[in-house]
Amino acid sequence: MSFIHISYLHFFCIGQGFVRNVVPILSARVPIVRFCDQGTGIECDLTVESKDGILTSQIIRIISQIDDRFQKLCLLVRFQLLY
């Protein structure tokens, strides 16, 4: 993905008014747009053409459907890594 695509996503996200704190991260292995959802306050990372990210998300969703404790564990680990 090129810098132009990330810049477009950055300005699109800001222009819609549904998100805040939109930050393009171009130095990542795969370029990312990081933002916070206005309604829920949830922080999100958006990338395009990352098959690893899609696969990881699907695996987490499947395991979470089998055992709801897994989602709580993932949130706990994420919180510990952030703070």
PyMOL commands that set and color helices and strands:
alter all, ss='L'
color gray80, all
select helices_A, chain A and resi 3-16+51-66+69-82
alter helices_A, ss='H'
color red, helices_A
select strands_A, chain A and resi 19-25+32-37+43-46
alter strands_A, ss='S'
color yellow, strands_A
deselect
rebuild
show_as cartoon
